[in-house]
């Protein structure tokens, strides 16, 4: 039987990313994937992005016009995509390790699959210092919606999905500024789409100070919490701790130092838990008594025990008395 490559459209939302966009487009073209459409949706860049796009001729399709932000650009691109498989690749990220071919192989082995989730890595602004991007497990025996609720960590540039599944899930929410990807993956899972894993590192995600995710972390987490409440009616311990740790560091740690920081971090966690989950009384009360923080951050499993909490509280109280 003759092997046929699945059609893939990659939408590249772009705005004033001329210094990165050649790396992004080249990472796609160099794969020599015969069934690829590259559609750059530029938001009217004022740097040299458009001049760079012109150099690719008919190897890519591009549009440069004002839009209402990243989500709007992605949605407009997907509306233009042909039927088949789609994804988006931000104009400062790259694909690697023959990503398109790797996805094609997963689909060939799993013809009914609707969403393919690959591995990825973070990298610095110059493309160096790669480190793994945490990724949830997916597959036919895994509750993907549950995984999305608990942590939801996936490398956005490493996810490919059928356009029909995208339509079934309701498409991109253009109102979201930060977590339009998390919201879409959650809706794909809740819609019953079939997920399959691609156990290859297929994307590089730049992480530097002026990215939206790095520069506006609390705003991003607040949007994720709102999405969780919308879809699940509650916020998971992982995201509660991510928010509470951010608030603790901003409001307390940066000004008062880290003395008794475990106690204060736990108090922040309990306060944020109550604030975000009070709509679900039984879940909220259970969490107030049972949930604790991980000592090293939300992704680490070194959770505080009751003994740790008691010893820390006694030390904090004792330290306060001595200071007085």
C-alpha positions in Angstrom: 0.0 0.0 0.0 1.3 3.4 -0.9 2.1 5.6 2.1 0.4 9.0 2.0 1.4 12.0 4.1 -1.4 13.7 6.1 -2.1 17.3 5.1 -0.8 19.7 7.8 -1.4 23.4 8.0 0.8 25.4 10.4 -0.5 28.8 11.3 2.2 31.3 12.5 0.8 34.2 14.4 3.3 37.1 14.2 3.8 40.6 15.3 7.1 42.4 15.2 9.1 39.2 15.6 11.4 39.8 12.6 14.5 38.7 14.6 13.0 35.3 15.1 10.7 34.6 12.3 13.3 33.2 9.9 14.2 30.5 12.4 10.5 29.7 12.8 9.8 29.4 9.1 13.1 27.6 8.3 12.4 25.0 10.9 9.3 24.1 9.0 10.6 24.3 5.4 13.8 22.3 6.2 11.7 19.2 7.0 10.8 18.8 3.3 7.3 17.6 4.2 5.3 17.4 1.0 1.8 18.0 2.4 2.6 21.2 4.4 0.9 24.6 4.2 2.5 27.5 6.1 0.2 30.4 6.8 1.7 33.4 8.5 -0.9 35.7 10.1 1.0 38.9 10.8 -0.7 41.6 12.8 0.6 44.5 10.8 4.2 44.4 12.0 6.2 47.7 11.8 9.7 46.0 11.9 11.2 44.1 9.1 8.9 41.1 9.4 7.1 41.7 6.1 10.3 42.2 4.1 11.5 38.8 5.5 8.2 37.1 4.6 8.4 38.3 1.0 11.7 36.5 0.5 10.0 33.1 0.8 8.0 33.6 -2.4 5.3 30.9 -2.9 6.8 28.6 -0.3 4.6 30.2 2.3 1.3 32.1 2.4 1.2 35.3 4.5 -1.2 38.1 5.4 -0.2 41.3 7.2 -3.1 43.2 8.6 -4.3 44.5 12.0 -5.9 42.0 14.3 -7.2 41.8 17.8 -4.3 39.9 19.2 -2.7 36.4 19.1 -6.0 34.4 19.6 -7.7 36.4 16.8 -4.7 35.8 14.4 -4.8 32.0 15.1 -8.5 31.8 14.7 -8.4 33.6 11.3 -5.6 31.4 10.2 -7.4 28.2 11.1 -10.5 29.5 9.3 -8.4 29.6 6.1 -6.7 26.2 6.6 -7.7 23.3 4.4 -9.2 20.1 6.0 -6.7 17.8 7.6 -4.4 18.5 10.5 -3.6 21.9 12.0 -1.4 23.5 14.6 0.1 26.9 15.4 3.7 27.8 15.8 4.4 31.1 17.5 6.8 33.3 15.5 9.6 32.9 18.1 9.3 29.1 18.5 10.6 26.3 16.3 9.9 22.7 15.3 12.7 20.1 15.5 13.5 16.5 15.0 11.4 16.2 11.8 8.3 17.1 13.8 5.8 16.8 10.9 7.1 13.4 9.9 6.9 12.2 13.5 3.3 13.3 13.8 2.5 11.7 10.4 3.9 8.4 11.8 1.8 8.5 14.9 -1.3 9.1 12.8 -0.4 6.2 10.4 -0.2 3.9 13.5 -3.4 5.3 15.0 -5.8 6.3 12.1 -8.7 7.2 14.4 -6.6 9.7 16.5 -7.7 13.3 16.6 -5.1 15.0 18.7 -1.3 14.2 18.8 0.7 15.4 21.8 4.5 15.5 21.4 7.3 16.4 23.8 9.1 19.7 23.6 11.7 21.9 25.3 12.2 25.4 26.6 15.2 27.4 25.4 16.7 30.7 26.0 16.2 33.8 23.7 19.2 32.8 21.6 18.0 29.2 21.2 20.5 27.7 23.6 20.2 26.0 27.0 17.4 23.5 26.1 15.5 22.0 29.1 12.5 19.6 29.0 9.0 21.0 28.8 6.8 19.1 31.2 4.1 17.1 29.4 1.1 15.3 30.7 0.5 11.6 29.7 -2.1 11.0 27.0 -3.6 7.9 25.4 -6.7 5.8 25.0 -6.6 4.6 28.6 -5.9 7.9 30.2 -8.4 10.5 31.5 -7.0 13.4 29.5 -9.6 15.8 30.8 -8.5 14.9 34.4 -4.9 15.4 33.5 -5.7 18.8 32.0 -7.4 19.7 35.3 -4.7 18.4 37.6 -1.8 20.1 35.8 -2.4 20.7 32.1 1.2 21.0 31.2 1.8 20.4 27.5 4.2 22.0 25.0 1.9 24.1 22.8 4.0 23.9 19.6 4.1 20.1 20.0 0.3 19.6 19.7 -1.4 18.8 16.3 -5.1 18.2 15.8 -7.6 17.5 13.1 -9.5 20.6 11.9 -12.7 18.6 12.4 -11.9 18.1 16.0 -11.0 21.8 16.4 -14.5 22.6 15.0 -16.2 20.1 17.2 -14.6 21.6 20.3 -15.7 25.1 19.3 -12.5 26.6 18.1 -10.2 29.1 19.7 -11.7 31.5 22.3 -10.6 34.8 20.9 -11.3 36.6 24.2 -8.4 34.8 25.9 -5.1 36.6 25.9 -2.8 34.0 27.6 -4.2 30.5 27.9 -6.1 30.1 24.7 -4.1 26.9 24.2 -4.9 25.4 27.6 -8.6 26.2 27.1 -8.6 24.5 23.7 -6.8 21.4 24.9 -9.3 21.1 27.7 -12.3 21.4 25.4 -10.8 18.9 23.0 -10.5 16.5 25.9 -14.0 17.2 27.2 -15.4 16.8 23.7 -14.2 13.2 23.8 -11.5 13.6 21.2 -9.0 10.7 20.8 -5.5 11.6 22.0 -2.2 9.9 21.1 1.3 10.5 22.3 4.3 11.3 20.1 7.3 10.4 22.3 9.7 12.7 20.5 10.9 16.2 21.3 9.4 18.1 18.4 9.4 21.8 19.4 11.5 24.5 21.0 9.7 27.2 23.0 11.7 30.4 23.7 11.4 31.7 27.2 12.8 35.1 27.9 11.8 38.2 29.9 9.6 40.0 27.4 7.4 37.0 26.4 3.8 37.2 27.6 4.1 34.1 29.7 7.3 35.2 31.5 6.4 38.8 31.9 2.8 38.5 33.1 2.8 35.2 35.0 0.1 36.2 37.5 -2.3 37.4 34.8 -1.7 34.1 32.9 -2.5 32.1 36.1 -5.6 34.1 36.8 -6.9 33.4 33.3 -6.1 29.7 33.7 -8.0 29.7 37.0 -11.0 31.3 35.3 -10.9 28.7 32.6 -10.8 25.9 35.2 -13.8 27.3 37.0 -15.7 27.6 33.7 -15.0 24.0 32.6 -14.6 22.1 35.9 -16.3 24.4 38.5 -13.2 24.4 40.6 -9.4 25.1 40.6 -6.8 22.3 41.0 -4.2 22.2 43.8 -1.5 22.7 41.3 -2.8 26.0 40.0 -3.8 27.2 43.4 -0.2 26.8 44.5 1.1 28.4 41.4 -1.0 31.5 42.1 -0.4 31.5 45.9 3.4 31.1 45.5 3.4 34.0 43.0 1.3 36.2 45.4 3.5 35.2 48.4 6.7 36.2 46.6 5.2 39.4 45.3 3.5 40.6 48.4 5.6 39.0 51.1 8.9 37.3 50.1 10.3 40.2 48.1 9.8 42.6 51.1 10.2 40.5 54.2 12.6 37.8 53.1 12.2 34.0 53.4 12.1 33.6 57.2 9.5 30.9 58.0 8.6 31.0 54.3 7.0 27.5 54.4 4.4 28.6 57.0 3.6 31.8 55.1 3.4 30.0 51.8 1.0 27.5 53.3 -1.2 30.3 54.7 -1.2 32.0 51.3 -2.2 28.6 49.7 -5.1 28.1 52.1 -6.3 31.6 51.6 -6.2 31.3 47.8 -7.8 27.9 47.9 -10.7 29.3 49.8 -11.0 32.3 47.5 -11.0 30.3 44.3 -13.0 27.2 45.4 -15.6 28.6 47.7 -18.2 28.0 44.9 -17.8 24.2 45.6 -18.3 23.9 49.3 -17.5 20.2 49.7 -14.4 20.4 47.5 -13.3 23.6 49.2 -13.6 22.2 52.7 -11.9 19.0 51.8 -9.0 20.8 50.3 -8.7 23.2 53.3 -8.1 20.2 55.6 -6.2 17.9 53.2 -4.3 19.8 50.6 -0.8 21.1 51.3 1.9 22.7 49.2 4.9 21.1 47.5 8.0 22.5 49.2 9.9 23.2 46.0 7.0 24.4 43.8 3.9 23.1 42.1 5.7 20.6 39.8 7.7 18.9 42.6 6.1 16.0 44.6 7.8 16.9 48.0 4.6 17.9 49.7 4.5 19.2 53.2 3.2 16.7 55.8 1.0 17.5 58.8 4.2 17.1 60.9 6.1 19.6 58.7 3.3 22.1 59.1 3.1 21.7 62.9 6.9 22.0 63.4 7.0 25.0 61.1 4.1 26.7 62.9 5.8 26.1 66.3 9.1 27.5 65.0 7.4 30.6 63.6 5.5 31.3 66.8 8.6 30.7 68.9 10.6 32.9 66.7 8.1 35.7 67.0 8.2 35.5 70.8 12.0 35.6 70.9 12.0 38.6 68.6 9.6 40.4 70.9 
